[in-house]
Amino acid sequence: MKSAHAYIKGIDSQPRKTSVVAALVRDRYVADAIVILEHTPRRAALSVKKAIESAKANLLSNNSIDAKTIAISRISVTAGSRIRRYKPASRGRALPFERIRSNIFVEVIGEEKVKKTAPKAEKEKK
């Protein structure tokens, strides 16, 4: 079993919302996960899908892996950087709020392709 990972930083979505989407595809095959995410009507689904496809591409480019056996072994969403903003309020006040970003970590595993060897010709007995 070979593994590869992708770490996407600075997604403009809150980690709480992104982790709900990540939970949908945890411990699934990559092909199934991509189909699920294409039909998920959430904004974070596109970012999670890109992270999974990036990890899959990393695994396929470095190793001779059978694409059908690639599965998600680990996916996690953590809080990224926070940006402080202020919203104007009545009577000249300013109300602070934070824009929290997400980091997505995806690790995929896959089995190597079986190398087919030509059958050895048997020695003819004379």
DAKATA-V961875 format. One record per residue. N is the residue number from 1. PSI is psi in radians with two decimals (* if undefined). NEAR is the number of other C-alpha atoms within 10 Angstrom. D_FIRST is the distance of its C-alpha to the first C-alpha in whole Angstrom. Layout:
<<N,PSI,NEAR,D_FIRST> <N,PSI,NEAR,D_FIRST>>
//
This chain:
<<1,2.21,9,0> <2,2.70,15,4> <3,2.75,20,7> <4,2.80,20,10> <5,2.88,21,14> <6,2.45,21,17> <7,1.90,16,20> <8,2.17,17,23> <9,2.64,17,27> <10,0.64,14,30> <11,2.31,19,30> <12,1.07,16,33> <13,2.55,18,33> <14,2.53,18,33> <15,-0.55,21,30> <16,-0.67,13,31> <17,-0.63,15,32> <18,-0.61,26,28> <19,-0.42,19,26> <20,-0.72,14,28> <21,-0.69,24,26> <22,-0.55,21,23> <23,-0.42,12,23> <24,-0.54,14,24> <25,0.13,22,20> <26,2.34,17,18> <27,0.68,14,15> <28,2.89,16,16> <29,2.62,19,14> <30,-0.70,25,15> <31,-0.73,17,18> <32,-0.68,11,19> <33,-0.70,21,20> <34,-0.69,20,21> <35,-0.73,12,24> <36,-0.78,15,25> <37,-0.52,21,25> <38,-0.45,12,27> <39,0.23,9,30> <40,2.10,14,30> <41,0.91,10,33> <42,2.60,13,32> <43,-0.60,13,33> <44,-0.24,22,29> <45,-0.61,23,27> <46,-0.73,16,28> <47,-0.72,21,26> <48,-0.69,26,23> <49,-0.74,20,22> <50,-0.66,15,23> <51,-0.71,22,20> <52,-0.75,29,18> <53,-0.59,19,18> <54,-0.75,18,18> <55,-0.67,22,15> <56,-0.76,26,14> <57,-0.66,15,16> <58,-0.69,16,14> <59,-0.73,23,11> <60,-0.57,19,13> <61,-0.49,9,15> <62,-0.29,10,13> <63,2.85,15,11> <64,1.60,15,11> <65,2.50,20,9> <66,2.09,13,11> <67,-0.43,18,13> <68,-0.33,11,13> <69,0.04,15,10> <70,2.21,23,10> <71,2.74,24,11> <72,2.04,24,12> <73,-0.55,18,11> <74,2.35,14,14> <75,2.27,22,18> <76,2.61,16,21> <77,2.20,24,24> <78,2.85,15,26> <79,2.38,18,30> <80,-2.57,19,31> <81,2.71,14,34> <82,2.40,13,37> <83,2.21,10,40> <84,2.26,10,44> <85,2.88,11,46> <86,2.40,11,49> <87,2.25,9,51> <88,2.44,10,55> <89,3.12,9,57> <90,2.74,7,60> <91,0.59,6,63> <92,0.20,7,61> <93,2.90,10,58> <94,2.17,12,55> <95,2.15,11,52> <96,2.58,10,49> <97,2.80,12,45> <98,2.46,11,42> <99,1.94,13,39> <100,2.35,18,36> <101,2.90,19,33> <102,2.67,25,29> <103,2.34,21,26> <104,2.21,24,23> <105,2.19,19,19> <106,2.27,24,16> <107,2.25,20,12> <108,2.65,25,10> <109,2.69,22,6> <110,2.76,24,6> <111,2.55,17,5> <112,2.67,16,7> <113,2.48,12,10> <114,2.19,9,12> <115,2.17,7,15> <116,2.22,6,18> <117,2.51,6,21> <118,2.43,6,24> <119,2.39,6,26> <120,2.39,6,28> <121,2.27,6,32> <122,2.52,6,34> <123,2.30,6,37> <124,2.36,5,40> <125,2.35,4,42> <126,*,3,46>>
//
